[in-house]
Amino acid sequence: MHDPYKVLNLPRDASAQDIKSAYRKLAKKYHPDANPGDKSAEQKFKEVSQAHSILGDPEKRKRFDNGEIDANGQETPWRGGFRGQHPGQGQQGGAAGFDFGGGHFNPEDIFAELFGGRRGGHRGRAGPIPQRGADVTGKVTVGFMDAVQGTTKRIRLGDDKTLDVKIAAGTSSGQVLRLKGQGRPGSGGGPAGDAQIEIEVKPHRHFSRKGKNIHLALPVTLQEAVLGAEVAVPTIHGPVTLRIPAGSNNGATLRLKGKGICDPKSGACGDQYVKLTLVLPEQPDDELKSFVKSWGKAHSYDPRKDAGLYETQ
């Protein structure tokens, strides 16, 4: 509980105009909208408002000065009990203005000064408080290569507004681009809202991604897997040559360092992982069949044994 005169930095004999001026100055200084996130300023604003609710009402000020009510407007203990209505004390509440020596003052004037509302005439009411416009949402679909390499996409917002939006390299499905000031217009001079655009990336026929790494399944022939070879491999940066070691098994994975998605800020790149997929001829001829049969008799082996497929637990 604080003495309202001290809160407003006023002497006991302050005039109504002094109270009005002190309140306007302090309310403008400590208003939460002028001090976002400042709990101390918010508390000060509450104290200033409470002090003004006492001193700004001539009847309440008189009763406070006489010790009949405290700084919160409550009956003091020694003057509690039954109390009749004081002369001039109304019954209705609400956000009415206050009289200061014949001049009408409305607290909304404070908000008008804080937020740029306009007042008409000598004693006009405050104009509308500026309101930020609503955000708008949308979705745009981009190709896989456009998303990993970066591109510019033209999108339509509403019926008559188009924008060229930059899609950063490495963008993935589900990311949301915030376009500041491209939402609905504000009111009362307030700022426009933002546009929030969700990105949907089309899948690629051959490539897939995990983080900054690219994955690719590469078909290889029997002779390439057995004897080894150098083959051309596509990457998101263009084709490169990959050396397949002799004796490579189906499913073996080889790494192409730095051939994944690159961060446009740091320049760091992921890798590309190439999984070998052994592909036999569609119609093996008699020569291949005869060779495999002859070779198998002399080199029998069971690849499933070491895989643990026969274990029961």
PECORBEL-V677943 format. One record per backbone hydrogen bond with DSSP energy under -0.5 kcal/mol. CO is the residue of the C=O (numbers start at 1). NH is the residue of the N-H. If there is no record, write none. Layout:
CO_NH / CO_NH
//
This chain:
3_7 / 4_8 / 5_10 / 6_9 / 11_14 / 15_19 / 16_20 / 17_21 / 18_22 / 19_23 / 20_24 / 21_25 / 22_26 / 23_27 / 24_28 / 25_29 / 26_30 / 27_31 / 31_34 / 31_35 / 32_35 / 35_38 / 37_39 / 38_42 / 39_43 / 40_44 / 41_45 / 42_46 / 43_47 / 44_48 / 45_49 / 46_50 / 47_51 / 48_52 / 49_53 / 50_54 / 51_55 / 52_56 / 54_57 / 56_58 / 57_61 / 58_62 / 59_63 / 60_64 / 61_65 / 62_66 / 63_68 / 63_69 / 64_67 / 68_76 / 70_73 / 74_70 / 76_79 / 77_80 / 86_89 / 88_90 / 98_105 / 100_103 / 103_100 / 105_98 / 106_109 / 107_110 / 107_111 / 108_112 / 109_113 / 110_114 / 111_115 / 112_116 / 112_117 / 125_120 / 131_187 / 134_184 / 136_196 / 138_198 / 140_200 / 142_202 / 143_147 / 144_148 / 145_149 / 146_150 / 147_170 / 147_171 / 151_167 / 153_155 / 153_165 / 155_163 / 156_158 / 157_161 / 161_157 / 163_155 / 163_165 / 165_153 / 165_167 / 166_168 / 167_151 / 168_171 / 172_175 / 175_199 / 177_179 / 177_197 / 178_180 / 179_182 / 179_195 / 184_193 / 187_131 / 187_190 / 190_186 / 191_133 / 193_183 / 194_136 / 195_179 / 195_197 / 196_138 / 196_198 / 197_177 / 198_140 / 199_174 / 200_142 / 207_204 / 208_215 / 210_213 / 212_261 / 213_210 / 214_273 / 215_208 / 216_218 / 216_275 / 217_219 / 218_277 / 220_279 / 221_225 / 222_226 / 223_227 / 224_228 / 225_247 / 225_248 / 229_231 / 229_244 / 231_242 / 233_240 / 235_238 / 240_233 / 242_231 / 242_244 / 243_245 / 244_229 / 245_248 / 249_252 / 252_276 / 254_274 / 255_257 / 256_259 / 256_272 / 259_236 / 261_270 / 262_264 / 263_267 / 268_263 / 270_260 / 271_214 / 272_256 / 272_274 / 273_216 / 273_275 / 274_254 / 274_276 / 275_218 / 276_251 / 276_278 / 277_220 / 281_284 / 285_289 / 286_290 / 287_291 / 288_292 / 289_293 / 290_294 / 291_295 / 292_296 / 293_297 / 294_298 / 295_299 / 301_303 / 302_305 / 302_306 / 304_309 / 305_308 / 308_311
//
